[in-house]
Amino acid sequence: MNKTSVKNDLNDMVRLLNEDAIFIPKKVLKLDDVYEETKIMFSVILTENRNFINSRSEFPLDEMIEIYKNADITRIKYECFCGEPKATLIKEEMITIARQLEDILDIPEEHRQNRRRK
């Protein structure tokens, strides 16, 4: 086996491992006032939208808030193994966290959507 083929094999393995990886920001993990399920569900949705976020020159805060607002309660119930009342609370918590995404992700001021609103 040559170096190129080993490198390609390793790259393929890393790619496969990352397919199911969830990006959980440290600032989200540290939140004491939200359910653990909220942290996970929030991070799942954030990870699913990573390419959308990275394709923009300015952080798409308004769009991300809308994505969390449009999160399906049925999906939350299924993924968090909970009933509708708790799923509704999880959705509310995710929307609250989403409004803080630029700070949570330490987005530089020049790439923040809110810079125009100040």
N, CA, C and O atoms as a GROMACS GRO file, in nm:
protein
  472
    1MET      N    1   0.084  -0.117   0.000
    1MET     CA    2   0.000   0.000   0.000
    1MET      C    3   0.088   0.124   0.000
    1MET      O    4   0.182   0.134   0.080
    2ASN      N    5   0.059   0.217  -0.089
    2ASN     CA    6   0.140   0.339  -0.093
    2ASN      C    7   0.079   0.449  -0.006
    2ASN      O    8  -0.034   0.436   0.042
    3LYS      N    9   0.155   0.557   0.014
    3LYS     CA   10   0.112   0.665   0.103
    3LYS      C   11  -0.018   0.730   0.057
    3LYS      O   12  -0.102   0.767   0.139
    4THR      N   13  -0.035   0.744  -0.075
    4THR     CA   14  -0.156   0.807  -0.127
    4THR      C   15  -0.279   0.724  -0.096
    4THR      O   16  -0.383   0.778  -0.058
    5SER      N   17  -0.268   0.594  -0.112
    5SER     CA   18  -0.384   0.509  -0.086
    5SER      C   19  -0.418   0.505   0.063
    5SER      O   20  -0.536   0.500   0.099
    6VAL      N   21  -0.317   0.508   0.150
    6VAL     CA   22  -0.342   0.512   0.294
    6VAL      C   23  -0.410   0.644   0.331
    6VAL      O   24  -0.504   0.646   0.409
    7LYS      N   25  -0.359   0.753   0.273
    7LYS     CA   26  -0.418   0.885   0.300
    7LYS      C   27  -0.564   0.888   0.253
    7LYS      O   28  -0.650   0.940   0.324
    8ASN      N   29  -0.592   0.834   0.136
    8ASN     CA   30  -0.730   0.829   0.085
    8ASN      C   31  -0.819   0.745   0.175
    8ASN      O   32  -0.934   0.781   0.201
    9ASP      N   33  -0.767   0.631   0.222
    9ASP     CA   34  -0.843   0.545   0.313
    9ASP      C   35  -0.876   0.618   0.443
    9ASP      O   36  -0.988   0.609   0.493
   10LEU      N   37  -0.778   0.690   0.497
   10LEU     CA   38  -0.800   0.766   0.619
   10LEU      C   39  -0.900   0.879   0.597
   10LEU      O   40  -0.985   0.904   0.682
   11ASN      N   41  -0.890   0.946   0.484
   11ASN     CA   42  -0.985   1.053   0.453
   11ASN      C   43  -1.127   0.998   0.441
   11ASN      O   44  -1.222   1.060   0.489
   12ASP      N   45  -1.140   0.883   0.378
   12ASP     CA   46  -1.272   0.819   0.366
   12ASP      C   47  -1.326   0.780   0.503
   12ASP      O   48  -1.446   0.796   0.530
   13MET      N   49  -1.239   0.729   0.590
   13MET     CA   50  -1.283   0.689   0.722
   13MET      C   51  -1.329   0.812   0.803
   13MET      O   52  -1.432   0.806   0.870
   14VAL      N   53  -1.254   0.920   0.797
   14VAL     CA   54  -1.290   1.042   0.869
   14VAL      C   55  -1.423   1.096   0.815
   14VAL      O   56  -1.509   1.139   0.892
   15ARG      N   57  -1.440   1.094   0.685
   15ARG     CA   58  -1.564   1.141   0.624
   15ARG      C   59  -1.682   1.060   0.673
   15ARG      O   60  -1.786   1.116   0.707
   16LEU      N   61  -1.668   0.928   0.678
   16LEU     CA   62  -1.775   0.842   0.726
   16LEU      C   63  -1.808   0.868   0.873
   16LEU      O   64  -1.925   0.871   0.911
   17LEU      N   65  -1.706   0.885   0.954
   17LEU     CA   66  -1.728   0.913   1.096
   17LEU      C   67  -1.798   1.047   1.117
   17LEU      O   68  -1.881   1.060   1.207
   18ASN      N   69  -1.766   1.144   1.035
   18ASN     CA   70  -1.824   1.277   1.049
   18ASN      C   71  -1.968   1.286   1.000
   18ASN      O   72  -2.039   1.380   1.034
   19GLU      N   73  -2.011   1.190   0.919
   19GLU     CA   74  -2.147   1.194   0.866
   19GLU      C   75  -2.251   1.193   0.978
   19GLU      O   76  -2.354   1.259   0.966
   20ASP      N   77  -2.227   1.121   1.085
   20ASP     CA   78  -2.322   1.113   1.195
   20ASP      C   79  -2.280   1.197   1.315
   20ASP      O   80  -2.340   1.187   1.422
   21ALA      N   81  -2.179   1.280   1.299
   21ALA     CA   82  -2.132   1.364   1.409
   21ALA      C   83  -2.226   1.483   1.427
   21ALA      O   84  -2.279   1.538   1.330
   22ILE      N   85  -2.244   1.522   1.550
   22ILE     CA   86  -2.326   1.638   1.584
   22ILE      C   87  -2.234   1.743   1.643
   22ILE      O   88  -2.154   1.714   1.732
   23PHE      N   89  -2.245   1.864   1.594
   23PHE     CA   90  -2.167   1.976   1.645
   23PHE      C   91  -2.246   2.039   1.760
   23PHE      O   92  -2.352   2.097   1.737
   24ILE      N   93  -2.195   2.027   1.882
   24ILE     CA   94  -2.258   2.086   1.999
   24ILE      C   95  -2.165   2.196   2.051
   24ILE      O   96  -2.060   2.167   2.108
   25PRO      N   97  -2.205   2.323   2.032
   25PRO     CA   98  -2.120   2.431   2.081
   25PRO      C   99  -2.102   2.424   2.232
   25PRO      O  100  -2.196   2.392   2.305
   26LYS      N  101  -1.982   2.454   2.280
   26LYS     CA  102  -1.953   2.450   2.424
   26LYS      C  103  -2.046   2.540   2.503
   26LYS      O  104  -2.088   2.506   2.613
   27LYS      N  105  -2.079   2.656   2.447
   27LYS     CA  106  -2.167   2.749   2.517
   27LYS      C  107  -2.308   2.691   2.533
   27LYS      O  108  -2.378   2.725   2.628
   28VAL      N  109  -2.349   2.606   2.442
   28VAL     CA  110  -2.479   2.540   2.454
   28VAL      C  111  -2.470   2.433   2.562
   28VAL      O  112  -2.562   2.418   2.643
   29LEU      N  113  -2.362   2.358   2.563
   29LEU     CA  114  -2.344   2.254   2.665
   29LEU      C  115  -2.348   2.312   2.805
   29LEU      O  116  -2.396   2.247   2.898
   30LYS      N  117  -2.297   2.433   2.822
   30LYS     CA  118  -2.287   2.494   2.954
   30LYS      C  119  -2.419   2.554   3.004
   30LYS      O  120  -2.429   2.592   3.120
   31LEU      N  121  -2.520   2.561   2.918
   31LEU     CA  122  -2.648   2.619   2.961
   31LEU      C  123  -2.710   2.532   3.069
   31LEU      O  124  -2.733   2.413   3.049
   32ASP      N  125  -2.738   2.594   3.183
   32ASP     CA  126  -2.796   2.521   3.296
   32ASP      C  127  -2.948   2.527   3.299
   32ASP      O  128  -3.013   2.447   3.366
   33ASP      N  129  -3.004   2.623   3.228
   33ASP     CA  130  -3.147   2.648   3.239
   33ASP      C  131  -3.231   2.590   3.125
   33ASP      O  132  -3.345   2.631   3.105
   34VAL      N  133  -3.174   2.496   3.051
   34VAL     CA  134  -3.250   2.430   2.944
   34VAL      C  135  -3.235   2.278   2.957
   34VAL      O  136  -3.139   2.228   3.015
   35TYR      N  137  -3.331   2.207   2.901
   35TYR     CA  138  -3.327   2.061   2.902
   35TYR      C  139  -3.207   2.010   2.823
   35TYR      O  140  -3.164   2.074   2.727
   36GLU      N  141  -3.154   1.897   2.864
   36GLU     CA  142  -3.046   1.831   2.787
   36GLU      C  143  -3.096   1.797   2.647
   36GLU      O  144  -3.022   1.808   2.549
   37GLU      N  145  -3.222   1.755   2.637
   37GLU     CA  146  -3.280   1.722   2.506
   37GLU      C  147  -3.281   1.844   2.415
   37GLU      O  148  -3.265   1.832   2.294
   38THR      N  149  -3.301   1.962   2.474
   38THR     CA  150  -3.298   2.085   2.395
   38THR      C  151  -3.160   2.107   2.336
   38THR      O  152  -3.146   2.142   2.219
   39LYS      N  153  -3.058   2.087   2.418
   39LYS     CA  154  -2.920   2.105   2.372
   39LYS      C  155  -2.890   2.013   2.254
   39LYS      O  156  -2.828   2.054   2.156
   40ILE      N  157  -2.934   1.889   2.266
   40ILE     CA  158  -2.907   1.791   2.160
   40ILE      C  159  -2.986   1.824   2.034
   40ILE      O  160  -2.931   1.827   1.924
   41MET      N  161  -3.117   1.849   2.051
   41MET     CA  162  -3.201   1.878   1.934
   41MET      C  163  -3.155   2.007   1.866
   41MET      O  164  -3.151   2.014   1.743
   42PHE      N  165  -3.122   2.107   1.946
   42PHE     CA  166  -3.070   2.233   1.892
   42PHE      C  167  -2.946   2.207   1.807
   42PHE      O  168  -2.933   2.259   1.696
   43SER      N  169  -2.857   2.126   1.860
   43SER     CA  170  -2.731   2.096   1.792
   43SER      C  171  -2.751   2.011   1.668
   43SER      O  172  -2.678   2.027   1.569
   44VAL      N  173  -2.847   1.921   1.670
   44VAL     CA  174  -2.878   1.841   1.551
   44VAL      C  175  -2.920   1.933   1.438
   44VAL      O  176  -2.872   1.920   1.325
   45ILE      N  177  -3.011   2.025   1.468
   45ILE     CA  178  -3.058   2.117   1.364
   45ILE      C  179  -2.946   2.210   1.318
   45ILE      O  180  -2.934   2.238   1.199
   46LEU      N  181  -2.864   2.256   1.410
   46LEU     CA  182  -2.750   2.340   1.374
   46LEU      C  183  -2.656   2.265   1.281
   46LEU      O  184  -2.610   2.320   1.181
   47THR      N  185  -2.627   2.141   1.313
   47THR     CA  186  -2.538   2.058   1.231
   47THR      C  187  -2.597   2.035   1.092
   47THR      O  188  -2.526   2.041   0.992
   48GLU      N  189  -2.726   2.009   1.087
   48GLU     CA  190  -2.793   1.987   0.958
   48GLU      C  191  -2.783   2.110   0.868
   48GLU      O  192  -2.787   2.097   0.746
   49ASN      N  193  -2.771   2.227   0.927
   49ASN     CA  194  -2.768   2.351   0.850
   49ASN      C  195  -2.628   2.411   0.838
   49ASN      O  196  -2.612   2.527   0.797
   50ARG      N  197  -2.528   2.333   0.872
   50ARG     CA  198  -2.390   2.383   0.867
   50ARG      C  199  -2.351   2.430   0.727
   50ARG      O  200  -2.291   2.537   0.714
   51ASN      N  201  -2.384   2.354   0.624
   51ASN     CA  202  -2.348   2.396   0.488
   51ASN      C  203  -2.419   2.525   0.448
   51ASN      O  204  -2.360   2.611   0.383
   52PHE      N  205  -2.546   2.539   0.487
   52PHE     CA  206  -2.620   2.662   0.460
   52PHE      C  207  -2.551   2.781   0.527
   52PHE      O  208  -2.532   2.885   0.465
   53ILE      N  209  -2.516   2.765   0.653
   53ILE     CA  210  -2.449   2.872   0.728
   53ILE      C  211  -2.315   2.907   0.664
   53ILE      O  212  -2.283   3.025   0.646
   54ASN      N  213  -2.237   2.805   0.631
   54ASN     CA  214  -2.103   2.828   0.576
   54ASN      C  215  -2.105   2.884   0.435
   54ASN      O  216  -2.003   2.936   0.388
   55SER      N  217  -2.218   2.874   0.367
   55SER     CA  218  -2.225   2.925   0.229
   55SER      C  219  -2.255   3.074   0.225
   55SER      O  220  -2.261   3.133   0.117
   56ARG      N  221  -2.273   3.136   0.340
   56ARG     CA  222  -2.310   3.277   0.347
   56ARG      C  223  -2.191   3.361   0.393
   56ARG      O  224  -2.110   3.316   0.474
   57SER      N  225  -2.182   3.482   0.342
   57SER     CA  226  -2.075   3.572   0.386
   57SER      C  227  -2.113   3.641   0.517
   57SER      O  228  -2.026   3.685   0.592
   58GLU      N  229  -2.242   3.648   0.544
   58GLU     CA  230  -2.293   3.706   0.668
   58GLU      C  231  -2.371   3.596   0.739
   58GLU      O  232  -2.444   3.520   0.675
   59PHE      N  233  -2.359   3.588   0.870
   59PHE     CA  234  -2.429   3.483   0.943
   59PHE      C  235  -2.580   3.500   0.925
   59PHE      O  236  -2.633   3.609   0.950
   60PRO      N  237  -2.650   3.395   0.881
   60PRO     CA  238  -2.794   3.405   0.852
   60PRO      C  239  -2.881   3.390   0.978
   60PRO      O  240  -2.958   3.294   0.989
   61LEU      N  241  -2.868   3.484   1.070
   61LEU     CA  242  -2.938   3.473   1.198
   61LEU      C  243  -3.089   3.463   1.182
   61LEU      O  244  -3.152   3.373   1.238
   62ASP      N  245  -3.148   3.554   1.107
   62ASP     CA  246  -3.293   3.553   1.090
   62ASP      C  247  -3.342   3.420   1.031
   62ASP      O  248  -3.444   3.366   1.074
   63GLU      N  249  -3.270   3.370   0.934
   63GLU     CA  250  -3.308   3.243   0.871
   63GLU      C  251  -3.296   3.126   0.969
   63GLU      O  252  -3.379   3.036   0.970
   64MET      N  253  -3.192   3.129   1.051
   64MET     CA  254  -3.175   3.022   1.150
   64MET      C  255  -3.284   3.027   1.256
   64MET      O  256  -3.334   2.923   1.298
   65ILE      N  257  -3.322   3.146   1.299
   65ILE     CA  258  -3.432   3.157   1.395
   65ILE      C  259  -3.559   3.098   1.334
   65ILE      O  260  -3.633   3.027   1.401
   66GLU      N  261  -3.583   3.128   1.207
   66GLU     CA  262  -3.701   3.073   1.139
   66GLU      C  263  -3.695   2.921   1.129
   66GLU      O  264  -3.798   2.854   1.144
   67ILE      N  265  -3.578   2.867   1.106
   67ILE     CA  266  -3.563   2.722   1.100
   67ILE      C  267  -3.604   2.660   1.233
   67ILE      O  268  -3.674   2.559   1.236
   68TYR      N  269  -3.561   2.719   1.342
   68TYR     CA  270  -3.599   2.668   1.474
   68TYR      C  271  -3.747   2.690   1.502
   68TYR      O  272  -3.812   2.606   1.563
   69LYS      N  273  -3.802   2.802   1.457
   69LYS     CA  274  -3.945   2.827   1.474
   69LYS      C  275  -4.028   2.725   1.396
   69LYS      O  276  -4.138   2.688   1.438
   70ASN      N  277  -3.974   2.680   1.284
   70ASN     CA  278  -4.046   2.584   1.199
   70ASN      C  279  -4.016   2.438   1.233
   70ASN      O  280  -4.063   2.348   1.164
   71ALA      N  281  -3.940   2.416   1.338
   71ALA     CA  282  -3.910   2.277   1.379
   71ALA      C  283  -4.042   2.206   1.410
   71ALA      O  284  -4.129   2.260   1.479
   72ASP      N  285  -4.055   2.087   1.359
   72ASP     CA  286  -4.178   2.009   1.372
   72ASP      C  287  -4.186   1.945   1.510
   72ASP      O  288  -4.094   1.874   1.552
   73ILE      N  289  -4.295   1.969   1.582
   73ILE     CA  290  -4.315   1.911   1.715
   73ILE      C  291  -4.309   1.759   1.709
   73ILE      O  292  -4.255   1.695   1.799
   74THR      N  293  -4.364   1.701   1.604
   74THR     CA  294  -4.362   1.554   1.590
   74THR      C  295  -4.219   1.504   1.582
   74THR      O  296  -4.186   1.402   1.643
   75ARG      N  297  -4.135   1.572   1.509
   75ARG     CA  298  -3.993   1.533   1.499
   75ARG      C  299  -3.926   1.544   1.636
   75ARG      O  300  -3.850   1.456   1.676
   76ILE      N  301  -3.954   1.652   1.708
   76ILE     CA  302  -3.895   1.670   1.841
   76ILE      C  303  -3.941   1.557   1.933
   76ILE      O  304  -3.860   1.501   2.006
   77LYS      N  305  -4.069   1.526   1.931
   77LYS     CA  306  -4.122   1.416   2.014
   77LYS      C  307  -4.050   1.286   1.982
   77LYS      O  308  -4.011   1.213   2.073
   78TYR      N  309  -4.033   1.257   1.854
   78TYR     CA  310  -3.970   1.133   1.810
   78TYR      C  311  -3.822   1.129   1.850
   78TYR      O  312  -3.776   1.029   1.904
   79GLU      N  313  -3.749   1.236   1.822
   79GLU     CA  314  -3.605   1.236   1.846
   79GLU      C  315  -3.569   1.250   1.994
   79GLU      O  316  -3.462   1.205   2.037
   80CYS      N  317  -3.657   1.312   2.073
   80CYS     CA  318  -3.628   1.332   2.215
   80CYS      C  319  -3.705   1.235   2.305
   80CYS      O  320  -3.694   1.240   2.427
   81PHE      N  321  -3.781   1.146   2.243
   81PHE     CA  322  -3.858   1.046   2.319
   81PHE      C  323  -3.941   1.113   2.428
   81PHE      O  324  -3.931   1.078   2.546
   82CYS      N  325  -4.022   1.209   2.388
   82CYS     CA  326  -4.102   1.282   2.487
   82CYS      C  327  -4.242   1.308   2.432
   82CYS      O  328  -4.269   1.284   2.314
   83GLY      N  329  -4.328   1.356   2.518
   83GLY     CA  330  -4.464   1.390   2.478
   83GLY      C  331  -4.470   1.532   2.422
   83GLY      O  332  -4.372   1.605   2.420
   84GLU      N  333  -4.589   1.567   2.378
   84GLU     CA  334  -4.607   1.698   2.314
   84GLU      C  335  -4.580   1.817   2.407
   84GLU      O  336  -4.520   1.915   2.363
   85PRO      N  337  -4.623   1.812   2.536
   85PRO     CA  338  -4.592   1.928   2.621
   85PRO      C  339  -4.442   1.955   2.633
   85PRO      O  340  -4.399   2.070   2.622
   86LYS      N  341  -4.362   1.851   2.654
   86LYS     CA  342  -4.217   1.872   2.667
   86LYS      C  343  -4.158   1.911   2.531
   86LYS      O  344  -4.067   1.994   2.526
   87ALA      N  345  -4.207   1.852   2.423
   87ALA     CA  346  -4.157   1.888   2.290
   87ALA      C  347  -4.183   2.035   2.261
   87ALA      O  348  -4.100   2.102   2.199
   88THR      N  349  -4.296   2.086   2.305
   88THR     CA  350  -4.327   2.228   2.288
   88THR      C  351  -4.230   2.314   2.367
   88THR      O  352  -4.184   2.418   2.318
   89LEU      N  353  -4.198   2.274   2.489
   89LEU     CA  354  -4.100   2.347   2.570
   89LEU      C  355  -3.961   2.343   2.506
   89LEU      O  356  -3.889   2.444   2.506
   90ILE      N  357  -3.924   2.227   2.452
   90ILE     CA  358  -3.794   2.213   2.385
   90ILE      C  359  -3.787   2.309   2.266
   90ILE      O  360  -3.686   2.375   2.245
   91LYS      N  361  -3.894   2.316   2.189
   91LYS     CA  362  -3.897   2.407   2.074
   91LYS      C  363  -3.882   2.552   2.119
   91LYS      O  364  -3.807   2.628   2.059
   92GLU      N  365  -3.952   2.590   2.225
   92GLU     CA  366  -3.942   2.727   2.278
   92GLU      C  367  -3.798   2.757   2.323
   92GLU      O  368  -3.746   2.865   2.297
   93GLU      N  369  -3.737   2.661   2.390
   93GLU     CA  370  -3.599   2.681   2.434
   93GLU      C  371  -3.504   2.692   2.315
   93GLU      O  372  -3.412   2.774   2.318
   94MET      N  373  -3.526   2.613   2.212
   94MET     CA  374  -3.440   2.620   2.093
   94MET      C  375  -3.450   2.757   2.026
   94MET      O  376  -3.350   2.811   1.980
   95ILE      N  377  -3.570   2.812   2.020
   95ILE     CA  378  -3.588   2.944   1.959
   95ILE      C  379  -3.515   3.050   2.040
   95ILE      O  380  -3.451   3.138   1.984
   96THR      N  381  -3.524   3.040   2.172
   96THR     CA  382  -3.452   3.134   2.260
   96THR      C  383  -3.301   3.125   2.237
   96THR      O  384  -3.234   3.228   2.227
   97ILE      N  385  -3.250   3.004   2.229
   97ILE     CA  386  -3.106   2.986   2.205
   97ILE      C  387  -3.069   3.037   2.066
   97ILE      O  388  -2.964   3.101   2.050
   98ALA      N  389  -3.152   3.011   1.968
   98ALA     CA  390  -3.124   3.052   1.830
   98ALA      C  391  -3.105   3.203   1.819
   98ALA      O  392  -3.024   3.251   1.739
   99ARG      N  393  -3.180   3.277   1.898
   99ARG     CA  394  -3.167   3.423   1.895
   99ARG      C  395  -3.029   3.470   1.941
   99ARG      O  396  -2.990   3.583   1.916
  100GLN      N  397  -2.957   3.383   2.009
  100GLN     CA  398  -2.824   3.414   2.061
  100GLN      C  399  -2.712   3.348   1.980
  100GLN      O  400  -2.596   3.349   2.022
  101LEU      N  401  -2.746   3.291   1.865
  101LEU     CA  402  -2.650   3.210   1.790
  101LEU      C  403  -2.521   3.283   1.755
  101LEU      O  404  -2.413   3.224   1.759
  102GLU      N  405  -2.531   3.409   1.720
  102GLU     CA  406  -2.408   3.481   1.683
  102GLU      C  407  -2.311   3.487   1.800
  102GLU      O  408  -2.189   3.476   1.782
  103ASP      N  409  -2.363   3.505   1.920
  103ASP     CA  410  -2.277   3.506   2.039
  103ASP      C  411  -2.230   3.365   2.074
  103ASP      O  412  -2.114   3.345   2.109
  104ILE      N  413  -2.320   3.269   2.065
  104ILE     CA  414  -2.286   3.130   2.097
  104ILE      C  415  -2.173   3.079   2.008
  104ILE      O  416  -2.083   3.008   2.054
  105LEU      N  417  -2.177   3.116   1.881
  105LEU     CA  418  -2.077   3.070   1.785
  105LEU      C  419  -1.959   3.167   1.772
  105LEU      O  420  -1.870   3.145   1.690
  106ASP      N  421  -1.960   3.274   1.850
  106ASP     CA  422  -1.854   3.375   1.844
  106ASP      C  423  -1.831   3.426   1.702
  106ASP      O  424  -1.718   3.435   1.655
  107ILE      N  425  -1.940   3.460   1.636
  107ILE     CA  426  -1.931   3.514   1.500
  107ILE      C  427  -1.865   3.652   1.508
  107ILE      O  428  -1.908   3.736   1.587
  108PRO      N  429  -1.761   3.677   1.427
  108PRO     CA  430  -1.696   3.809   1.428
  108PRO      C  431  -1.797   3.918   1.392
  108PRO      O  432  -1.888   3.898   1.312
  109GLU      N  433  -1.780   4.032   1.452
  109GLU     CA  434  -1.873   4.145   1.435
  109GLU      C  435  -1.901   4.176   1.287
  109GLU      O  436  -2.015   4.204   1.249
  110GLU      N  437  -1.798   4.169   1.205
  110GLU     CA  438  -1.815   4.205   1.064
  110GLU      C  439  -1.900   4.104   0.986
  110GLU      O  440  -1.943   4.133   0.874
  111HIS      N  441  -1.923   3.987   1.043
  111HIS     CA  442  -2.005   3.886   0.976
  111HIS      C  443  -2.142   3.868   1.041
  111HIS      O  444  -2.219   3.780   1.002
  112ARG      N  445  -2.172   3.951   1.140
  112ARG     CA  446  -2.299   3.939   1.210
  112ARG      C  447  -2.409   4.012   1.134
  112ARG      O  448  -2.389   4.120   1.079
  113GLN      N  449  -2.523   3.950   1.133
  113GLN     CA  450  -2.639   4.011   1.069
  113GLN      C  451  -2.687   4.131   1.150
  113GLN      O  452  -2.733   4.230   1.092
  114ASN      N  453  -2.676   4.124   1.281
  114ASN     CA  454  -2.726   4.230   1.368
  114ASN      C  455  -2.646   4.360   1.362
  114ASN      O  456  -2.691   4.462   1.413
  115ARG      N  457  -2.530   4.358   1.302
  115ARG     CA  458  -2.448   4.478   1.300
  115ARG      C  459  -2.521   4.593   1.230
  115ARG      O  460  -2.496   4.710   1.260
  116ARG      N  461  -2.613   4.560   1.137
  116ARG     CA  462  -2.687   4.662   1.065
  116ARG      C  463  -2.797   4.723   1.152
  116ARG      O  464  -2.843   4.834   1.125
  117ARG      N  465  -2.839   4.652   1.256
  117ARG     CA  466  -2.951   4.695   1.338
  117ARG      C  467  -2.909   4.786   1.452
  117ARG      O  468  -2.995   4.844   1.519
  118LYS      N  469  -2.780   4.800   1.477
  118LYS     CA  470  -2.732   4.877   1.592
  118LYS      C  471  -2.730   5.025   1.564
  118LYS      O  472  -2.692   5.104   1.651
   0.00000   0.00000   0.00000
